Amino acid sequence: MDKIEHIGIAVKNMAESNRLFAKLFGKEPYKIEEVASEGVRTSFFDVGGIKIELLEATRPDSPIAKFIEKRGEGIHHLAFAVDDIYKGIANKVQQGFTIINPEPKDGADNKLIAFLHPKSTNGVLVELCQEKKD
Ligand code: ZN
C-alpha cells in the first residue's frame, strides 16, 4: 500500500460544504464530479498535495445517505493508492481483511476502487484506489 491518495468526507449539502471548506482551506475545489453508479456527487480540494474529497448523496439509497443517517456528517473513508488494484485486493484478502467489493469498480477521478470492510479495520472504511491506465 502506497501513500494516502485522498480523505473522503460525507456531507449533506455539497454547495454549502464547498463554501465552508473553501474558506477553511483558502482555495476552491478543483473538480466536481458525479459518480452515478455510486449515487454520489464529489468535489476535490488539493491541500498541500493531499486530496480532500467531499461526498454528497444524489439518491436516498446511496451509501453516503445511509452513512449520514447512521453516523452524521464527517470523515467517511481513507483512500490509499496502489499500483495494481487486483494485486492489492488479493494481498489484503490473503492478510485476512474483508473486502466489500472484491471486483474493483469505477470511482471518481479516473480511479478503480475497492473498499475494505470497516469491521476488519477498527471501524475505518479503507479504500484502495488505482489510477486507470488506458
Ligand atoms: Zn474516495
Backbone and ligand atoms as CSV (ligand in chain L), in Angstrom:
chain,resi,resn,atom,element,x,y,z
A,1,MET,N,N,0.854,-1.188,0.000
A,1,MET,CA,C,0.000,0.000,0.000
A,1,MET,C,C,0.890,1.238,0.000
A,2,ASP,N,N,0.567,2.135,-0.908
A,2,ASP,CA,C,1.376,3.343,-1.075
A,2,ASP,C,C,0.806,4.457,-0.193
A,3,LYS,N,N,1.052,5.674,-0.570
A,3,LYS,CA,C,0.639,6.852,0.211
A,3,LYS,C,C,-0.884,7.008,0.300
A,4,ILE,N,N,-1.324,7.856,1.214
A,4,ILE,CA,C,-2.728,8.277,1.246
A,4,ILE,C,C,-3.011,9.042,-0.035
A,5,GLU,N,N,-4.029,8.609,-0.774
A,5,GLU,CA,C,-4.370,9.269,-2.032
A,5,GLU,C,C,-5.366,10.399,-1.780
A,6,HIS,N,N,-6.360,10.115,-0.941
A,6,HIS,CA,C,-7.282,11.177,-0.528
A,6,HIS,C,C,-8.018,10.793,0.745
A,7,ILE,N,N,-8.702,11.770,1.321
A,7,ILE,CA,C,-9.532,11.563,2.508
A,7,ILE,C,C,-10.955,11.948,2.110
A,8,GLY,N,N,-11.915,11.045,2.346
A,8,GLY,CA,C,-13.307,11.280,1.957
A,8,GLY,C,C,-14.127,11.778,3.139
A,9,ILE,N,N,-14.908,12.827,2.895
A,9,ILE,CA,C,-15.760,13.412,3.938
A,9,ILE,C,C,-17.199,13.433,3.432
A,10,ALA,N,N,-18.108,12.828,4.198
A,10,ALA,CA,C,-19.519,12.797,3.825
A,10,ALA,C,C,-20.188,14.106,4.248
A,11,VAL,N,N,-20.899,14.736,3.307
A,11,VAL,CA,C,-21.593,15.996,3.600
A,11,VAL,C,C,-23.043,15.918,3.135
A,12,LYS,N,N,-23.892,16.719,3.783
A,12,LYS,CA,C,-25.309,16.726,3.416
A,12,LYS,C,C,-25.563,17.614,2.209
A,13,ASN,N,N,-24.866,18.736,2.169
A,13,ASN,CA,C,-25.127,19.724,1.130
A,13,ASN,C,C,-23.812,20.176,0.498
A,14,MET,N,N,-23.559,19.698,-0.701
A,14,MET,CA,C,-22.286,19.952,-1.382
A,14,MET,C,C,-21.996,21.436,-1.551
A,15,ALA,N,N,-23.012,22.212,-1.960
A,15,ALA,CA,C,-22.788,23.644,-2.215
A,15,ALA,C,C,-22.347,24.343,-0.936
A,16,GLU,N,N,-23.059,24.068,0.150
A,16,GLU,CA,C,-22.701,24.689,1.437
A,16,GLU,C,C,-21.337,24.225,1.907
A,17,SER,N,N,-21.069,22.940,1.762
A,17,SER,CA,C,-19.794,22.399,2.244
A,17,SER,C,C,-18.625,22.861,1.380
A,18,ASN,N,N,-18.860,23.044,0.071
A,18,ASN,CA,C,-17.797,23.594,-0.773
A,18,ASN,C,C,-17.401,24.988,-0.290
A,19,ARG,N,N,-18.408,25.782,0.083
A,19,ARG,CA,C,-18.106,27.132,0.593
A,19,ARG,C,C,-17.349,27.048,1.914
A,20,LEU,N,N,-17.827,26.154,2.803
A,20,LEU,CA,C,-17.199,26.003,4.118
A,20,LEU,C,C,-15.733,25.575,3.997
A,21,PHE,N,N,-15.486,24.536,3.180
A,21,PHE,CA,C,-14.120,24.021,3.088
A,21,PHE,C,C,-13.227,24.944,2.255
A,22,ALA,N,N,-13.820,25.682,1.301
A,22,ALA,CA,C,-13.046,26.675,0.550
A,22,ALA,C,C,-12.535,27.753,1.510
A,23,LYS,N,N,-13.390,28.123,2.456
A,23,LYS,CA,C,-12.984,29.106,3.471
A,23,LYS,C,C,-11.889,28.520,4.358
A,24,LEU,N,N,-12.096,27.284,4.792
A,24,LEU,CA,C,-11.131,26.621,5.677
A,24,LEU,C,C,-9.766,26.453,5.008
A,25,PHE,N,N,-9.771,25.986,3.747
A,25,PHE,CA,C,-8.507,25.673,3.071
A,25,PHE,C,C,-7.910,26.883,2.357
A,26,GLY,N,N,-8.727,27.927,2.132
A,26,GLY,CA,C,-8.235,29.087,1.392
A,26,GLY,C,C,-8.115,28.833,-0.094
A,27,LYS,N,N,-8.891,27.887,-0.617
A,27,LYS,CA,C,-8.916,27.628,-2.070
A,27,LYS,C,C,-10.195,26.912,-2.458
A,28,GLU,N,N,-10.526,27.041,-3.735
A,28,GLU,CA,C,-11.746,26.433,-4.270
A,28,GLU,C,C,-11.478,24.975,-4.652
A,29,PRO,N,N,-12.534,24.143,-4.721
A,29,PRO,CA,C,-12.338,22.788,-5.243
A,29,PRO,C,C,-11.886,22.849,-6.697
A,30,TYR,N,N,-11.020,21.915,-7.101
A,30,TYR,CA,C,-10.524,21.958,-8.473
A,30,TYR,C,C,-11.332,21.072,-9.402
A,31,LYS,N,N,-12.240,20.296,-8.814
A,31,LYS,CA,C,-13.026,19.399,-9.656
A,31,LYS,C,C,-14.317,19.009,-8.934
A,32,ILE,N,N,-15.411,18.967,-9.683
A,32,ILE,CA,C,-16.669,18.436,-9.157
A,32,ILE,C,C,-17.120,17.367,-10.135
A,33,GLU,N,N,-17.444,16.188,-9.600
A,33,GLU,CA,C,-17.732,15.067,-10.484
A,33,GLU,C,C,-18.809,14.188,-9.862
A,34,GLU,N,N,-19.769,13.774,-10.693
A,34,GLU,CA,C,-20.799,12.864,-10.214
A,34,GLU,C,C,-20.430,11.440,-10.612
A,35,VAL,N,N,-20.595,10.499,-9.657
A,35,VAL,CA,C,-20.421,9.083,-9.984
A,35,VAL,C,C,-21.811,8.452,-9.852
A,36,ALA,N,N,-22.509,8.398,-10.991
A,36,ALA,CA,C,-23.914,7.981,-10.998
A,36,ALA,C,C,-24.077,6.570,-10.424
A,37,SER,N,N,-23.147,5.670,-10.773
A,37,SER,CA,C,-23.261,4.273,-10.329
A,37,SER,C,C,-23.213,4.169,-8.803
A,38,GLU,N,N,-22.567,5.112,-8.131
A,38,GLU,CA,C,-22.448,5.081,-6.668
A,38,GLU,C,C,-23.473,5.986,-5.979
A,39,GLY,N,N,-24.204,6.752,-6.775
A,39,GLY,CA,C,-25.167,7.675,-6.191
A,39,GLY,C,C,-24.515,8.795,-5.405
A,40,VAL,N,N,-23.375,9.273,-5.884
A,40,VAL,CA,C,-22.683,10.367,-5.189
A,40,VAL,C,C,-22.238,11.465,-6.150
A,41,ARG,N,N,-22.166,12.666,-5.588
A,41,ARG,CA,C,-21.504,13.786,-6.242
A,41,ARG,C,C,-20.275,14.079,-5.393
A,42,THR,N,N,-19.151,14.327,-6.053
A,42,THR,CA,C,-17.912,14.537,-5.313
A,42,THR,C,C,-17.313,15.885,-5.692
A,43,SER,N,N,-16.583,16.477,-4.755
A,43,SER,CA,C,-15.742,17.620,-5.112
A,43,SER,C,C,-14.376,17.383,-4.494
A,44,PHE,N,N,-13.346,17.898,-5.151
A,44,PHE,CA,C,-11.973,17.641,-4.704
A,44,PHE,C,C,-11.232,18.940,-4.428
A,45,PHE,N,N,-10.591,18.975,-3.279
A,45,PHE,CA,C,-9.684,20.059,-2.917
A,45,PHE,C,C,-8.272,19.490,-2.862
A,46,ASP,N,N,-7.311,20.297,-3.254
A,46,ASP,CA,C,-5.914,19.905,-3.122
A,46,ASP,C,C,-5.310,20.736,-2.003
A,47,VAL,N,N,-4.978,20.071,-0.917
A,47,VAL,CA,C,-4.412,20.781,0.232
A,47,VAL,C,C,-2.976,20.285,0.415
A,48,GLY,N,N,-2.057,21.054,-0.117
A,48,GLY,CA,C,-0.646,20.683,0.008
A,48,GLY,C,C,-0.327,19.313,-0.555
A,49,GLY,N,N,-0.995,18.942,-1.657
A,49,GLY,CA,C,-0.721,17.660,-2.304
A,49,GLY,C,C,-1.579,16.519,-1.789
A,50,ILE,N,N,-2.334,16.734,-0.726
A,50,ILE,CA,C,-3.291,15.729,-0.253
A,50,ILE,C,C,-4.679,16.139,-0.754
A,51,LYS,N,N,-5.368,15.188,-1.357
A,51,LYS,CA,C,-6.712,15.488,-1.848
A,51,LYS,C,C,-7.747,15.249,-0.758
A,52,ILE,N,N,-8.673,16.182,-0.649
A,52,ILE,CA,C,-9.832,16.017,0.227
A,52,ILE,C,C,-11.049,15.890,-0.687
A,53,GLU,N,N,-11.778,14.798,-0.531
A,53,GLU,CA,C,-12.943,14.515,-1.374
A,53,GLU,C,C,-14.209,14.704,-0.541
A,54,LEU,N,N,-15.064,15.642,-0.947
A,54,LEU,CA,C,-16.376,15.761,-0.307
A,54,LEU,C,C,-17.352,14.884,-1.069
A,55,LEU,N,N,-18.212,14.181,-0.334
A,55,LEU,CA,C,-19.178,13.272,-0.954
A,55,LEU,C,C,-20.582,13.624,-0.511
A,56,GLU,N,N,-21.452,13.845,-1.503
A,56,GLU,CA,C,-22.854,14.139,-1.242
A,56,GLU,C,C,-23.701,13.083,-1.935
A,57,ALA,N,N,-24.727,12.585,-1.250
A,57,ALA,CA,C,-25.610,11.585,-1.850
A,57,ALA,C,C,-26.469,12.225,-2.934
A,58,THR,N,N,-26.699,11.498,-4.036
A,58,THR,CA,C,-27.605,12.002,-5.072
A,58,THR,C,C,-28.920,11.232,-5.086
A,59,ARG,N,N,-29.015,10.203,-4.249
A,59,ARG,CA,C,-30.288,9.493,-4.105
A,59,ARG,C,C,-30.361,8.881,-2.709
A,60,PRO,N,N,-31.594,8.608,-2.240
A,60,PRO,CA,C,-31.774,8.176,-0.845
A,60,PRO,C,C,-31.103,6.849,-0.502
A,61,ASP,N,N,-30.908,5.961,-1.514
A,61,ASP,CA,C,-30.295,4.658,-1.208
A,61,ASP,C,C,-28.783,4.676,-1.442
A,62,SER,N,N,-28.224,5.854,-1.636
A,62,SER,CA,C,-26.775,5.982,-1.795
A,62,SER,C,C,-26.057,5.599,-0.502
A,63,PRO,N,N,-24.892,4.946,-0.610
A,63,PRO,CA,C,-24.131,4.601,0.603
A,63,PRO,C,C,-23.831,5.834,1.469
A,64,ILE,N,N,-23.695,6.993,0.836
A,64,ILE,CA,C,-23.407,8.217,1.597
A,64,ILE,C,C,-24.647,8.659,2.390
A,65,ALA,N,N,-25.825,8.523,1.783
A,65,ALA,CA,C,-27.064,8.852,2.502
A,65,ALA,C,C,-27.206,7.950,3.722
A,66,LYS,N,N,-26.916,6.669,3.547
A,66,LYS,CA,C,-27.029,5.714,4.661
A,66,LYS,C,C,-26.012,6.015,5.753
A,67,PHE,N,N,-24.806,6.366,5.347
A,67,PHE,CA,C,-23.753,6.695,6.313
A,67,PHE,C,C,-24.169,7.902,7.155
A,68,ILE,N,N,-24.668,8.956,6.498
A,68,ILE,CA,C,-25.042,10.176,7.222
A,68,ILE,C,C,-26.227,9.914,8.150
A,69,GLU,N,N,-27.160,9.083,7.691
A,69,GLU,CA,C,-28.297,8.700,8.516
A,69,GLU,C,C,-27.820,8.052,9.830
A,70,LYS,N,N,-26.841,7.150,9.713
A,70,LYS,CA,C,-26.357,6.408,10.879
A,70,LYS,C,C,-25.403,7.201,11.747
A,71,ARG,N,N,-24.474,7.923,11.109
A,71,ARG,CA,C,-23.355,8.498,11.863
A,71,ARG,C,C,-23.202,9.995,11.728
A,72,GLY,N,N,-24.030,10.603,10.889
A,72,GLY,CA,C,-23.909,12.042,10.670
A,72,GLY,C,C,-22.794,12.368,9.698
A,73,GLU,N,N,-22.623,13.658,9.436
A,73,GLU,CA,C,-21.568,14.094,8.522
A,73,GLU,C,C,-20.206,13.849,9.162
A,74,GLY,N,N,-19.188,13.759,8.333
A,74,GLY,CA,C,-17.838,13.625,8.882
A,74,GLY,C,C,-16.949,12.770,8.012
A,75,ILE,N,N,-15.798,12.409,8.549
A,75,ILE,CA,C,-14.839,11.606,7.787
A,75,ILE,C,C,-15.466,10.260,7.450
A,76,HIS,N,N,-15.437,9.929,6.164
A,76,HIS,CA,C,-16.108,8.730,5.672
A,76,HIS,C,C,-15.118,7.622,5.332
A,77,HIS,N,N,-14.009,7.963,4.683
A,77,HIS,CA,C,-13.024,6.934,4.362
A,77,HIS,C,C,-11.635,7.524,4.147
A,78,LEU,N,N,-10.646,6.648,4.266
A,78,LEU,CA,C,-9.267,6.967,3.897
A,78,LEU,C,C,-8.948,6.146,2.656
A,79,ALA,N,N,-8.396,6.794,1.643
A,79,ALA,CA,C,-8.068,6.091,0.401
A,79,ALA,C,C,-6.556,6.022,0.227
A,80,PHE,N,N,-6.087,4.830,-0.120
A,80,PHE,CA,C,-4.656,4.607,-0.316
A,80,PHE,C,C,-4.406,4.198,-1.759
A,81,ALA,N,N,-3.360,4.777,-2.335
A,81,ALA,CA,C,-3.002,4.467,-3.718
A,81,ALA,C,C,-2.308,3.113,-3.779
A,82,VAL,N,N,-2.685,2.319,-4.766
A,82,VAL,CA,C,-1.972,1.075,-5.060
A,82,VAL,C,C,-1.645,1.054,-6.559
A,83,ASP,N,N,-0.560,0.373,-6.910
A,83,ASP,CA,C,-0.150,0.299,-8.320
A,83,ASP,C,C,-1.089,-0.576,-9.122
A,84,ASP,N,N,-1.493,-1.685,-8.507
A,84,ASP,CA,C,-2.330,-2.670,-9.185
A,84,ASP,C,C,-3.425,-3.082,-8.216
A,85,ILE,N,N,-4.650,-2.673,-8.515
A,85,ILE,CA,C,-5.734,-2.885,-7.563
A,85,ILE,C,C,-6.068,-4.367,-7.387
A,86,TYR,N,N,-5.904,-5.152,-8.460
A,86,TYR,CA,C,-6.197,-6.590,-8.352
A,86,TYR,C,C,-5.211,-7.256,-7.387
A,87,LYS,N,N,-3.949,-6.908,-7.512
A,87,LYS,CA,C,-2.943,-7.433,-6.579
A,87,LYS,C,C,-3.194,-6.909,-5.173
A,88,GLY,N,N,-3.572,-5.631,-5.085
A,88,GLY,CA,C,-3.852,-5.008,-3.787
A,88,GLY,C,C,-4.971,-5.738,-3.054
A,89,ILE,N,N,-6.046,-6.045,-3.779
A,89,ILE,CA,C,-7.184,-6.749,-3.197
A,89,ILE,C,C,-6.766,-8.158,-2.765
A,90,ALA,N,N,-6.077,-8.873,-3.665
A,90,ALA,CA,C,-5.654,-10.246,-3.359
A,90,ALA,C,C,-4.768,-10.265,-2.116
A,91,ASN,N,N,-3.890,-9.301,-2.026
A,91,ASN,CA,C,-2.976,-9.199,-0.891
A,91,ASN,C,C,-3.733,-8.965,0.420
A,92,LYS,N,N,-4.722,-8.072,0.394
A,92,LYS,CA,C,-5.484,-7.776,1.619
A,92,LYS,C,C,-6.355,-8.972,2.018
A,93,VAL,N,N,-6.910,-9.678,1.030
A,93,VAL,CA,C,-7.704,-10.880,1.324
A,93,VAL,C,C,-6.814,-11.919,1.995
A,94,GLN,N,N,-5.630,-12.096,1.438
A,94,GLN,CA,C,-4.682,-13.075,1.978
A,94,GLN,C,C,-4.299,-12.735,3.419
A,95,GLN,N,N,-4.253,-11.434,3.718
A,95,GLN,CA,C,-3.913,-10.995,5.074
A,95,GLN,C,C,-5.095,-11.104,6.034
A,96,GLY,N,N,-6.271,-11.481,5.509
A,96,GLY,CA,C,-7.415,-11.697,6.383
A,96,GLY,C,C,-8.396,-10.538,6.464
A,97,PHE,N,N,-8.196,-9.503,5.630
A,97,PHE,CA,C,-9.150,-8.397,5.619
A,97,PHE,C,C,-10.363,-8.767,4.772
A,98,THR,N,N,-11.498,-8.157,5.123
A,98,THR,CA,C,-12.720,-8.386,4.361
A,98,THR,C,C,-12.873,-7.276,3.326
A,99,ILE,N,N,-13.108,-7.664,2.081
A,99,ILE,CA,C,-13.284,-6.680,1.007
A,99,ILE,C,C,-14.773,-6.561,0.707
A,100,ILE,N,N,-15.284,-5.347,0.666
A,100,ILE,CA,C,-16.708,-5.144,0.389
A,100,ILE,C,C,-17.015,-5.494,-1.066
A,101,ASN,N,N,-16.181,-5.006,-1.992
A,101,ASN,CA,C,-16.378,-5.331,-3.416
A,101,ASN,C,C,-15.097,-5.947,-3.984
A,102,PRO,N,N,-15.010,-7.269,-3.972
A,102,PRO,CA,C,-13.793,-7.944,-4.470
A,102,PRO,C,C,-13.516,-7.649,-5.941
A,103,GLU,N,N,-14.556,-7.254,-6.672
A,103,GLU,CA,C,-14.346,-6.838,-8.068
A,103,GLU,C,C,-14.258,-5.311,-8.069
A,104,PRO,N,N,-13.102,-4.744,-8.486
A,104,PRO,CA,C,-12.948,-3.281,-8.452
A,104,PRO,C,C,-14.037,-2.575,-9.252
A,105,LYS,N,N,-14.418,-1.385,-8.806
A,105,LYS,CA,C,-15.428,-0.627,-9.546
A,105,LYS,C,C,-14.920,0.771,-9.849
A,106,ASP,N,N,-15.666,1.457,-10.731
A,106,ASP,CA,C,-15.274,2.812,-11.129
A,106,ASP,C,C,-15.535,3.796,-10.002
A,107,GLY,N,N,-14.536,4.599,-9.688
A,107,GLY,CA,C,-14.710,5.672,-8.718
A,107,GLY,C,C,-14.551,7.015,-9.402
A,108,ALA,N,N,-14.609,8.074,-8.616
A,108,ALA,CA,C,-14.375,9.415,-9.162
A,108,ALA,C,C,-12.902,9.548,-9.537
A,109,ASP,N,N,-12.594,10.584,-10.308
A,109,ASP,CA,C,-11.203,10.979,-10.525
A,109,ASP,C,C,-10.401,9.923,-11.298
A,110,ASN,N,N,-11.096,9.229,-12.234
A,110,ASN,CA,C,-10.417,8.250,-13.098
A,110,ASN,C,C,-9.737,7.116,-12.316
A,111,LYS,N,N,-10.446,6.586,-11.318
A,111,LYS,CA,C,-9.861,5.549,-10.472
A,111,LYS,C,C,-10.668,4.254,-10.519
A,112,LEU,N,N,-9.971,3.156,-10.321
A,112,LEU,CA,C,-10.611,1.888,-9.974
A,112,LEU,C,C,-10.501,1.769,-8.465
A,113,ILE,N,N,-11.599,1.384,-7.820
A,113,ILE,CA,C,-11.594,1.408,-6.355
A,113,ILE,C,C,-12.171,0.120,-5.762
A,114,ALA,N,N,-11.739,-0.168,-4.528
A,114,ALA,CA,C,-12.305,-1.267,-3.747
A,114,ALA,C,C,-12.249,-0.842,-2.283
A,115,PHE,N,N,-13.257,-1.272,-1.519
A,115,PHE,CA,C,-13.313,-0.905,-0.107
A,115,PHE,C,C,-13.089,-2.112,0.796
A,116,LEU,N,N,-12.340,-1.899,1.862
A,116,LEU,CA,C,-12.208,-2.901,2.910
A,116,LEU,C,C,-13.330,-2.671,3.918
A,117,HIS,N,N,-13.887,-3.758,4.411
A,117,HIS,CA,C,-14.987,-3.600,5.360
A,117,HIS,C,C,-14.479,-3.026,6.679
A,118,PRO,N,N,-15.143,-1.969,7.184
A,118,PRO,CA,C,-14.669,-1.333,8.428
A,118,PRO,C,C,-14.659,-2.279,9.632
A,119,LYS,N,N,-15.442,-3.363,9.548
A,119,LYS,CA,C,-15.406,-4.338,10.652
A,119,LYS,C,C,-14.046,-5.001,10.760
A,120,SER,N,N,-13.308,-5.033,9.652
A,120,SER,CA,C,-11.990,-5.674,9.690
A,120,SER,C,C,-10.859,-4.660,9.868
A,121,THR,N,N,-11.215,-3.363,9.991
A,121,THR,CA,C,-10.178,-2.326,10.112
A,121,THR,C,C,-10.499,-1.321,11.225
A,122,ASN,N,N,-10.935,-1.842,12.360
A,122,ASN,CA,C,-11.192,-0.974,13.530
A,122,ASN,C,C,-12.145,0.184,13.240
A,123,GLY,N,N,-13.139,-0.086,12.389
A,123,GLY,CA,C,-14.159,0.934,12.148
A,123,GLY,C,C,-13.801,1.971,11.104
A,124,VAL,N,N,-12.606,1.836,10.484
A,124,VAL,CA,C,-12.199,2.801,9.456
A,124,VAL,C,C,-12.492,2.220,8.075
A,125,LEU,N,N,-13.302,2.910,7.305
A,125,LEU,CA,C,-13.536,2.466,5.930
A,125,LEU,C,C,-12.303,2.824,5.102
A,126,VAL,N,N,-11.646,1.781,4.567
A,126,VAL,CA,C,-10.405,1.973,3.802
A,126,VAL,C,C,-10.688,1.698,2.328
A,127,GLU,N,N,-10.278,2.624,1.494
A,127,GLU,CA,C,-10.430,2.472,0.043
A,127,GLU,C,C,-9.059,2.228,-0.575
A,128,LEU,N,N,-8.990,1.239,-1.439
A,128,LEU,CA,C,-7.801,1.080,-2.274
A,128,LEU,C,C,-8.143,1.722,-3.615
A,129,CYS,N,N,-7.238,2.508,-4.168
A,129,CYS,CA,C,-7.536,3.071,-5.478
A,129,CYS,C,C,-6.325,3.047,-6.390
A,130,GLN,N,N,-6.632,2.785,-7.643
A,130,GLN,CA,C,-5.605,2.718,-8.672
A,130,GLN,C,C,-6.017,3.625,-9.828
A,131,GLU,N,N,-5.111,4.432,-10.265
A,131,GLU,CA,C,-5.330,5.263,-11.454
A,131,GLU,C,C,-5.624,4.341,-12.634
A,132,LYS,N,N,-6.706,4.634,-13.383
A,132,LYS,CA,C,-7.000,3.824,-14.567
A,132,LYS,C,C,-5.963,4.069,-15.634
A,133,LYS,N,N,-5.454,2.982,-16.181
A,133,LYS,CA,C,-4.495,3.113,-17.277
A,133,LYS,C,C,-5.212,2.734,-18.557
A,134,ASP,N,N,-5.134,3.605,-19.566
A,134,ASP,CA,C,-5.766,3.195,-20.814
A,134,ASP,C,C,-4.826,3.284,-21.994
L,1,ZN,ZN,ZN,-12.695,8.053,-2.113
